[in-house]
Amino acid sequence: MPLIKKDKDDETYRIIGLVGSFGFTTAGAIAGGYFLGSYLDKKLDTYPWFMLVFIMLGIIGSFIEFFRVIMKLLSNENGR
């Protein structure tokens, strides 16, 4: 019986880790968009347009990735 509980605990920690990584994914995407957009704005003298566009793309991309992870988790749960 302990093996069944351990497997369930491992699965729980895996799910928490995947969902918890959303914060890091979002922060990285926003920071990347900020730095890339700022760099382009300085080079092209277009402040703040590229920065805003790339930050929004980072936010959208992180939410898309979050929903992909959630859909993968839900499909794994339903497949059991």
Secondary structure, 3 states (H helix, E strand, C coil): CHHHHHHHHHHHHHHHHHHHHHHHHHHHHHHHHHHHHHHHHHHHCCCCHHHHHHHHHHHHHHHHHHHHHHHHHHHHHHCC
